[in-house]
Amino acid sequence: MDISSHSLGLKFILLSFTRSHTGEWISESIESICDNYIIKKKIDYIISDNAANMRKAFTVCFPSSTESNNNISPSEDLNDTEIWEELDNDKAMDMNMSLQSNCRKRCLQCFAHTLQLVIGDGLKEARVINATMSKVSKLCTLLHTSCVFREAFEKKMWT
């Protein structure tokens, strides 16, 4: 498991985790990393798989805005033109602070990971292609582990 940080500069940081991947340990490690690099207030999104340990870690570290109470009452009429008028400075600053505190630190599932899980489940159900997928999987493994085989394969397939 690792943490990668991306910014608009030319810096890239990749840190690895050691020890058990419990929610508590992940939470403590992320808190420590955020403190060491002074980045906790700069984090907008956290992307992870949807494993229970990750959900627990990020619920502790970065409570999601979806868990907080929604301040819009169900009786509030969104068609009321007064709510869309320009706000005075105090109300605008309050609104901006509310947006910043509630819209940041969102924990999202990795789309590629979710897609892989869905496709994997679908492929398990499609017994017709199991033998073919097994052969393709073995070929991919061989392509990734042997440079000589990969070069010969590429030469044969793309010439």
Biotite code that builds the C-alpha atoms (Angstrom):
import biotite.structure as struc

atoms = struc.array([
    struc.Atom([0.000, 0.000, 0.000], chain_id="A", res_id=1, res_name="MET", atom_name="CA", element="C"),
    struc.Atom([1.263, 3.503, -0.670], chain_id="A", res_id=2, res_name="ASP", atom_name="CA", element="C"),
    struc.Atom([0.318, 7.164, -0.592], chain_id="A", res_id=3, res_name="ILE", atom_name="CA", element="C"),
    struc.Atom([0.938, 9.294, -3.641], chain_id="A", res_id=4, res_name="SER", atom_name="CA", element="C"),
    struc.Atom([0.596, 13.045, -3.646], chain_id="A", res_id=5, res_name="SER", atom_name="CA", element="C"),
    struc.Atom([0.029, 15.090, -6.779], chain_id="A", res_id=6, res_name="HIS", atom_name="CA", element="C"),
    struc.Atom([0.280, 18.842, -7.057], chain_id="A", res_id=7, res_name="SER", atom_name="CA", element="C"),
    struc.Atom([0.610, 21.464, -9.732], chain_id="A", res_id=8, res_name="LEU", atom_name="CA", element="C"),
    struc.Atom([4.354, 21.724, -9.190], chain_id="A", res_id=9, res_name="GLY", atom_name="CA", element="C"),
    struc.Atom([7.074, 19.348, -10.291], chain_id="A", res_id=10, res_name="LEU", atom_name="CA", element="C"),
    struc.Atom([7.062, 17.469, -6.980], chain_id="A", res_id=11, res_name="LYS", atom_name="CA", element="C"),
    struc.Atom([5.901, 13.898, -6.625], chain_id="A", res_id=12, res_name="PHE", atom_name="CA", element="C"),
    struc.Atom([5.976, 11.999, -3.358], chain_id="A", res_id=13, res_name="ILE", atom_name="CA", element="C"),
    struc.Atom([5.377, 8.275, -2.921], chain_id="A", res_id=14, res_name="LEU", atom_name="CA", element="C"),
    struc.Atom([5.435, 6.765, 0.553], chain_id="A", res_id=15, res_name="LEU", atom_name="CA", element="C"),
    struc.Atom([5.007, 3.102, 1.412], chain_id="A", res_id=16, res_name="SER", atom_name="CA", element="C"),
    struc.Atom([3.134, 1.639, 4.359], chain_id="A", res_id=17, res_name="PHE", atom_name="CA", element="C"),
    struc.Atom([4.569, -1.036, 6.573], chain_id="A", res_id=18, res_name="THR", atom_name="CA", element="C"),
    struc.Atom([2.888, -3.075, 9.299], chain_id="A", res_id=19, res_name="ARG", atom_name="CA", element="C"),
    struc.Atom([-0.675, -4.326, 9.280], chain_id="A", res_id=20, res_name="SER", atom_name="CA", element="C"),
    struc.Atom([-3.222, -2.478, 7.151], chain_id="A", res_id=21, res_name="HIS", atom_name="CA", element="C"),
    struc.Atom([-5.824, -1.941, 9.860], chain_id="A", res_id=22, res_name="THR", atom_name="CA", element="C"),
    struc.Atom([-8.068, 1.107, 9.725], chain_id="A", res_id=23, res_name="GLY", atom_name="CA", element="C"),
    struc.Atom([-6.485, 2.478, 12.894], chain_id="A", res_id=24, res_name="GLU", atom_name="CA", element="C"),
    struc.Atom([-2.919, 2.114, 11.596], chain_id="A", res_id=25, res_name="TRP", atom_name="CA", element="C"),
    struc.Atom([-3.801, 3.641, 8.229], chain_id="A", res_id=26, res_name="ILE", atom_name="CA", element="C"),
    struc.Atom([-5.512, 6.547, 9.997], chain_id="A", res_id=27, res_name="SER", atom_name="CA", element="C"),
    struc.Atom([-2.527, 7.143, 12.308], chain_id="A", res_id=28, res_name="GLU", atom_name="CA", element="C"),
    struc.Atom([-0.077, 6.939, 9.397], chain_id="A", res_id=29, res_name="SER", atom_name="CA", element="C"),
    struc.Atom([-2.030, 9.352, 7.242], chain_id="A", res_id=30, res_name="ILE", atom_name="CA", element="C"),
    struc.Atom([-2.402, 11.803, 10.145], chain_id="A", res_id=31, res_name="GLU", atom_name="CA", element="C"),
    struc.Atom([1.363, 11.625, 10.706], chain_id="A", res_id=32, res_name="SER", atom_name="CA", element="C"),
    struc.Atom([2.148, 12.126, 7.016], chain_id="A", res_id=33, res_name="ILE", atom_name="CA", element="C"),
    struc.Atom([-0.248, 15.071, 6.787], chain_id="A", res_id=34, res_name="CYS", atom_name="CA", element="C"),
    struc.Atom([1.376, 16.645, 9.848], chain_id="A", res_id=35, res_name="ASP", atom_name="CA", element="C"),
    struc.Atom([4.939, 16.033, 8.585], chain_id="A", res_id=36, res_name="ASN", atom_name="CA", element="C"),
    struc.Atom([4.250, 17.572, 5.177], chain_id="A", res_id=37, res_name="TYR", atom_name="CA", element="C"),
    struc.Atom([1.781, 20.196, 6.468], chain_id="A", res_id=38, res_name="ILE", atom_name="CA", element="C"),
    struc.Atom([-0.811, 19.190, 3.873], chain_id="A", res_id=39, res_name="ILE", atom_name="CA", element="C"),
    struc.Atom([-3.960, 18.297, 5.822], chain_id="A", res_id=40, res_name="LYS", atom_name="CA", element="C"),
    struc.Atom([-5.752, 21.524, 4.853], chain_id="A", res_id=41, res_name="LYS", atom_name="CA", element="C"),
    struc.Atom([-4.629, 21.137, 1.232], chain_id="A", res_id=42, res_name="LYS", atom_name="CA", element="C"),
    struc.Atom([-6.239, 17.746, 0.633], chain_id="A", res_id=43, res_name="ILE", atom_name="CA", element="C"),
    struc.Atom([-9.345, 17.883, -1.521], chain_id="A", res_id=44, res_name="ASP", atom_name="CA", element="C"),
    struc.Atom([-9.942, 14.254, -2.454], chain_id="A", res_id=45, res_name="TYR", atom_name="CA", element="C"),
    struc.Atom([-8.836, 10.892, -1.195], chain_id="A", res_id=46, res_name="ILE", atom_name="CA", element="C"),
    struc.Atom([-9.141, 8.041, -3.673], chain_id="A", res_id=47, res_name="ILE", atom_name="CA", element="C"),
    struc.Atom([-9.020, 4.470, -2.389], chain_id="A", res_id=48, res_name="SER", atom_name="CA", element="C"),
    struc.Atom([-10.598, 1.100, -2.827], chain_id="A", res_id=49, res_name="ASP", atom_name="CA", element="C"),
    struc.Atom([-13.756, 0.495, -0.837], chain_id="A", res_id=50, res_name="ASN", atom_name="CA", element="C"),
    struc.Atom([-12.244, -1.935, 1.674], chain_id="A", res_id=51, res_name="ALA", atom_name="CA", element="C"),
    struc.Atom([-13.531, -1.695, 5.241], chain_id="A", res_id=52, res_name="ALA", atom_name="CA", element="C"),
    struc.Atom([-10.108, -0.718, 6.615], chain_id="A", res_id=53, res_name="ASN", atom_name="CA", element="C"),
    struc.Atom([-9.856, 2.219, 4.194], chain_id="A", res_id=54, res_name="MET", atom_name="CA", element="C"),
    struc.Atom([-13.393, 3.418, 4.934], chain_id="A", res_id=55, res_name="ARG", atom_name="CA", element="C"),
    struc.Atom([-12.662, 3.284, 8.670], chain_id="A", res_id=56, res_name="LYS", atom_name="CA", element="C"),
    struc.Atom([-9.340, 5.106, 8.318], chain_id="A", res_id=57, res_name="ALA", atom_name="CA", element="C"),
    struc.Atom([-10.770, 7.964, 6.312], chain_id="A", res_id=58, res_name="PHE", atom_name="CA", element="C"),
    struc.Atom([-13.871, 8.263, 8.476], chain_id="A", res_id=59, res_name="THR", atom_name="CA", element="C"),
    struc.Atom([-11.551, 8.852, 11.435], chain_id="A", res_id=60, res_name="VAL", atom_name="CA", element="C"),
    struc.Atom([-9.031, 11.088, 9.607], chain_id="A", res_id=61, res_name="CYS", atom_name="CA", element="C"),
    struc.Atom([-11.298, 13.003, 7.293], chain_id="A", res_id=62, res_name="PHE", atom_name="CA", element="C"),
    struc.Atom([-14.981, 12.785, 8.179], chain_id="A", res_id=63, res_name="PRO", atom_name="CA", element="C"),
    struc.Atom([-16.857, 13.088, 4.912], chain_id="A", res_id=64, res_name="SER", atom_name="CA", element="C"),
    struc.Atom([-19.166, 15.979, 4.218], chain_id="A", res_id=65, res_name="SER", atom_name="CA", element="C"),
    struc.Atom([-21.836, 13.392, 3.456], chain_id="A", res_id=66, res_name="THR", atom_name="CA", element="C"),
    struc.Atom([-21.783, 12.361, 7.114], chain_id="A", res_id=67, res_name="GLU", atom_name="CA", element="C"),
    struc.Atom([-22.421, 15.879, 8.353], chain_id="A", res_id=68, res_name="SER", atom_name="CA", element="C"),
    struc.Atom([-25.907, 17.232, 8.696], chain_id="A", res_id=69, res_name="ASN", atom_name="CA", element="C"),
    struc.Atom([-27.350, 18.801, 5.598], chain_id="A", res_id=70, res_name="ASN", atom_name="CA", element="C"),
    struc.Atom([-28.230, 22.387, 6.501], chain_id="A", res_id=71, res_name="ASN", atom_name="CA", element="C"),
    struc.Atom([-30.930, 22.754, 3.851], chain_id="A", res_id=72, res_name="ILE", atom_name="CA", element="C"),
    struc.Atom([-34.291, 22.080, 5.370], chain_id="A", res_id=73, res_name="SER", atom_name="CA", element="C"),
    struc.Atom([-36.707, 20.043, 3.256], chain_id="A", res_id=74, res_name="PRO", atom_name="CA", element="C"),
    struc.Atom([-39.255, 22.839, 3.538], chain_id="A", res_id=75, res_name="SER", atom_name="CA", element="C"),
    struc.Atom([-36.894, 25.402, 1.984], chain_id="A", res_id=76, res_name="GLU", atom_name="CA", element="C"),
    struc.Atom([-38.205, 26.450, -1.411], chain_id="A", res_id=77, res_name="ASP", atom_name="CA", element="C"),
    struc.Atom([-35.407, 26.448, -3.989], chain_id="A", res_id=78, res_name="LEU", atom_name="CA", element="C"),
    struc.Atom([-37.679, 28.276, -6.440], chain_id="A", res_id=79, res_name="ASN", atom_name="CA", element="C"),
    struc.Atom([-37.771, 31.295, -4.106], chain_id="A", res_id=80, res_name="ASP", atom_name="CA", element="C"),
    struc.Atom([-35.903, 34.047, -6.006], chain_id="A", res_id=81, res_name="THR", atom_name="CA", element="C"),
    struc.Atom([-34.654, 35.678, -2.777], chain_id="A", res_id=82, res_name="GLU", atom_name="CA", element="C"),
    struc.Atom([-32.251, 32.835, -2.040], chain_id="A", res_id=83, res_name="ILE", atom_name="CA", element="C"),
    struc.Atom([-30.526, 33.363, -5.388], chain_id="A", res_id=84, res_name="TRP", atom_name="CA", element="C"),
    struc.Atom([-29.898, 37.086, -4.921], chain_id="A", res_id=85, res_name="GLU", atom_name="CA", element="C"),
    struc.Atom([-26.416, 38.425, -4.250], chain_id="A", res_id=86, res_name="GLU", atom_name="CA", element="C"),
    struc.Atom([-25.289, 38.008, -0.642], chain_id="A", res_id=87, res_name="LEU", atom_name="CA", element="C"),
    struc.Atom([-23.846, 40.751, 1.540], chain_id="A", res_id=88, res_name="ASP", atom_name="CA", element="C"),
    struc.Atom([-20.153, 40.370, 2.471], chain_id="A", res_id=89, res_name="ASN", atom_name="CA", element="C"),
    struc.Atom([-20.744, 38.673, 5.843], chain_id="A", res_id=90, res_name="ASP", atom_name="CA", element="C"),
    struc.Atom([-23.142, 36.108, 4.415], chain_id="A", res_id=91, res_name="LYS", atom_name="CA", element="C"),
    struc.Atom([-20.876, 35.556, 1.406], chain_id="A", res_id=92, res_name="ALA", atom_name="CA", element="C"),
    struc.Atom([-17.886, 34.886, 3.691], chain_id="A", res_id=93, res_name="MET", atom_name="CA", element="C"),
    struc.Atom([-19.974, 32.503, 5.824], chain_id="A", res_id=94, res_name="ASP", atom_name="CA", element="C"),
    struc.Atom([-21.133, 30.698, 2.686], chain_id="A", res_id=95, res_name="MET", atom_name="CA", element="C"),
    struc.Atom([-17.571, 30.471, 1.349], chain_id="A", res_id=96, res_name="ASN", atom_name="CA", element="C"),
    struc.Atom([-16.270, 29.059, 4.650], chain_id="A", res_id=97, res_name="MET", atom_name="CA", element="C"),
    struc.Atom([-19.126, 26.571, 4.736], chain_id="A", res_id=98, res_name="SER", atom_name="CA", element="C"),
    struc.Atom([-18.423, 25.476, 1.163], chain_id="A", res_id=99, res_name="LEU", atom_name="CA", element="C"),
    struc.Atom([-14.707, 25.080, 1.852], chain_id="A", res_id=100, res_name="GLN", atom_name="CA", element="C"),
    struc.Atom([-15.254, 23.053, 4.999], chain_id="A", res_id=101, res_name="SER", atom_name="CA", element="C"),
    struc.Atom([-17.953, 20.832, 3.491], chain_id="A", res_id=102, res_name="ASN", atom_name="CA", element="C"),
    struc.Atom([-16.647, 20.364, -0.049], chain_id="A", res_id=103, res_name="CYS", atom_name="CA", element="C"),
    struc.Atom([-13.102, 19.328, 0.743], chain_id="A", res_id=104, res_name="ARG", atom_name="CA", element="C"),
    struc.Atom([-11.678, 16.057, 1.946], chain_id="A", res_id=105, res_name="LYS", atom_name="CA", element="C"),
    struc.Atom([-14.062, 13.876, 0.010], chain_id="A", res_id=106, res_name="ARG", atom_name="CA", element="C"),
    struc.Atom([-13.268, 10.182, 0.051], chain_id="A", res_id=107, res_name="CYS", atom_name="CA", element="C"),
    struc.Atom([-14.042, 8.549, -3.274], chain_id="A", res_id=108, res_name="LEU", atom_name="CA", element="C"),
    struc.Atom([-13.795, 5.016, -4.575], chain_id="A", res_id=109, res_name="GLN", atom_name="CA", element="C"),
    struc.Atom([-11.256, 4.385, -7.319], chain_id="A", res_id=110, res_name="CYS", atom_name="CA", element="C"),
    struc.Atom([-13.275, 4.003, -10.517], chain_id="A", res_id=111, res_name="PHE", atom_name="CA", element="C"),
    struc.Atom([-10.769, 1.604, -12.103], chain_id="A", res_id=112, res_name="ALA", atom_name="CA", element="C"),
    struc.Atom([-10.814, -0.631, -9.015], chain_id="A", res_id=113, res_name="HIS", atom_name="CA", element="C"),
    struc.Atom([-14.619, -0.677, -8.911], chain_id="A", res_id=114, res_name="THR", atom_name="CA", element="C"),
    struc.Atom([-14.789, -1.399, -12.641], chain_id="A", res_id=115, res_name="LEU", atom_name="CA", element="C"),
    struc.Atom([-12.290, -4.243, -12.246], chain_id="A", res_id=116, res_name="GLN", atom_name="CA", element="C"),
    struc.Atom([-14.402, -5.769, -9.463], chain_id="A", res_id=117, res_name="LEU", atom_name="CA", element="C"),
    struc.Atom([-17.578, -5.553, -11.561], chain_id="A", res_id=118, res_name="VAL", atom_name="CA", element="C"),
    struc.Atom([-15.912, -6.973, -14.661], chain_id="A", res_id=119, res_name="ILE", atom_name="CA", element="C"),
    struc.Atom([-14.261, -9.704, -12.587], chain_id="A", res_id=120, res_name="GLY", atom_name="CA", element="C"),
    struc.Atom([-17.627, -10.740, -11.146], chain_id="A", res_id=121, res_name="ASP", atom_name="CA", element="C"),
    struc.Atom([-19.188, -10.692, -14.621], chain_id="A", res_id=122, res_name="GLY", atom_name="CA", element="C"),
    struc.Atom([-16.406, -12.794, -16.103], chain_id="A", res_id=123, res_name="LEU", atom_name="CA", element="C"),
    struc.Atom([-16.795, -15.401, -13.359], chain_id="A", res_id=124, res_name="LYS", atom_name="CA", element="C"),
    struc.Atom([-20.448, -15.750, -14.368], chain_id="A", res_id=125, res_name="GLU", atom_name="CA", element="C"),
    struc.Atom([-19.598, -16.140, -18.075], chain_id="A", res_id=126, res_name="ALA", atom_name="CA", element="C"),
    struc.Atom([-18.395, -19.748, -18.058], chain_id="A", res_id=127, res_name="ARG", atom_name="CA", element="C"),
    struc.Atom([-18.193, -19.837, -21.853], chain_id="A", res_id=128, res_name="VAL", atom_name="CA", element="C"),
    struc.Atom([-15.084, -17.667, -21.895], chain_id="A", res_id=129, res_name="ILE", atom_name="CA", element="C"),
    struc.Atom([-13.307, -19.068, -18.798], chain_id="A", res_id=130, res_name="ASN", atom_name="CA", element="C"),
    struc.Atom([-10.850, -21.206, -20.807], chain_id="A", res_id=131, res_name="ALA", atom_name="CA", element="C"),
    struc.Atom([-10.014, -18.325, -23.147], chain_id="A", res_id=132, res_name="THR", atom_name="CA", element="C"),
    struc.Atom([-9.588, -15.876, -20.268], chain_id="A", res_id=133, res_name="MET", atom_name="CA", element="C"),
    struc.Atom([-7.313, -18.348, -18.493], chain_id="A", res_id=134, res_name="SER", atom_name="CA", element="C"),
    struc.Atom([-5.050, -18.539, -21.557], chain_id="A", res_id=135, res_name="LYS", atom_name="CA", element="C"),
    struc.Atom([-5.032, -14.746, -21.960], chain_id="A", res_id=136, res_name="VAL", atom_name="CA", element="C"),
    struc.Atom([-4.207, -14.335, -18.265], chain_id="A", res_id=137, res_name="SER", atom_name="CA", element="C"),
    struc.Atom([-1.262, -16.746, -18.532], chain_id="A", res_id=138, res_name="LYS", atom_name="CA", element="C"),
    struc.Atom([-0.035, -14.925, -21.655], chain_id="A", res_id=139, res_name="LEU", atom_name="CA", element="C"),
    struc.Atom([-0.222, -11.564, -19.860], chain_id="A", res_id=140, res_name="CYS", atom_name="CA", element="C"),
    struc.Atom([1.677, -12.946, -16.881], chain_id="A", res_id=141, res_name="THR", atom_name="CA", element="C"),
    struc.Atom([4.388, -14.261, -19.175], chain_id="A", res_id=142, res_name="LEU", atom_name="CA", element="C"),
    struc.Atom([4.567, -10.937, -21.044], chain_id="A", res_id=143, res_name="LEU", atom_name="CA", element="C"),
    struc.Atom([5.045, -9.083, -17.750], chain_id="A", res_id=144, res_name="HIS", atom_name="CA", element="C"),
    struc.Atom([7.680, -11.427, -16.334], chain_id="A", res_id=145, res_name="THR", atom_name="CA", element="C"),
    struc.Atom([9.921, -12.120, -19.334], chain_id="A", res_id=146, res_name="SER", atom_name="CA", element="C"),
    struc.Atom([11.496, -9.298, -21.345], chain_id="A", res_id=147, res_name="CYS", atom_name="CA", element="C"),
    struc.Atom([12.800, -11.776, -23.923], chain_id="A", res_id=148, res_name="VAL", atom_name="CA", element="C"),
    struc.Atom([9.342, -13.286, -24.443], chain_id="A", res_id=149, res_name="PHE", atom_name="CA", element="C"),
    struc.Atom([7.736, -9.825, -24.634], chain_id="A", res_id=150, res_name="ARG", atom_name="CA", element="C"),
    struc.Atom([10.201, -8.635, -27.283], chain_id="A", res_id=151, res_name="GLU", atom_name="CA", element="C"),
    struc.Atom([9.685, -11.796, -29.356], chain_id="A", res_id=152, res_name="ALA", atom_name="CA", element="C"),
    struc.Atom([5.906, -11.470, -28.969], chain_id="A", res_id=153, res_name="PHE", atom_name="CA", element="C"),
    struc.Atom([5.922, -7.807, -30.040], chain_id="A", res_id=154, res_name="GLU", atom_name="CA", element="C"),
    struc.Atom([8.178, -8.583, -33.000], chain_id="A", res_id=155, res_name="LYS", atom_name="CA", element="C"),
    struc.Atom([5.894, -11.403, -34.156], chain_id="A", res_id=156, res_name="LYS", atom_name="CA", element="C"),
    struc.Atom([2.597, -9.548, -33.597], chain_id="A", res_id=157, res_name="MET", atom_name="CA", element="C"),
    struc.Atom([3.434, -6.058, -34.869], chain_id="A", res_id=158, res_name="TRP", atom_name="CA", element="C"),
    struc.Atom([5.629, -6.719, -37.901], chain_id="A", res_id=159, res_name="THR", atom_name="CA", element="C"),
])
